[in-house]
């Protein structure tokens, strides 16, 4: 059980880091005037 808790904590940290990176990317894109699609818009555009 302790192994699962450690793995959960590790994955939670990685997710938090990934979310932070995404926010930074959004901010940089905004500063550069680049429009970033949301995931939902990207999925709709790729169908067909």
For each residue, the residues with C-beta under 8 A, 3 or more apart:
1: 4 5
2: 5 6
3: 6 7
4: 1 7 8
5: 1 2 8 9
6: 2 3 9 10
7: 3 4 10 11
8: 4 5 11 12
9: 5 6 12 13
10: 6 7 13 14
11: 7 8 14 15
12: 8 9 15 16
13: 9 10 16 17
14: 10 11 17 18
15: 11 12 18 19
16: 12 13 19 20
17: 13 14 20 21
18: 14 15 21 22
19: 15 16 22 23
20: 16 17 23 24
21: 17 18 24 25
22: 18 19 25 26
23: 19 20 26 27
24: 20 21 27 28
25: 21 22 28 29 36
26: 22 23 29 30 36
27: 23 24 30 31
28: 24 25 31 32
29: 25 26 32 34 35 36
30: 26 27 33 34
31: 27 28
32: 28 29
33: 30
34: 29 30
35: 29
36: 25 26 29
37: 41 42 45
38: 41 42
39: 42 43
40: 43 44
41: 37 38 44 45
42: 37 38 39 45 46
43: 39 40 46 47
44: 40 41 47
45: 37 41 42
46: 42 43
47: 43 44
48:
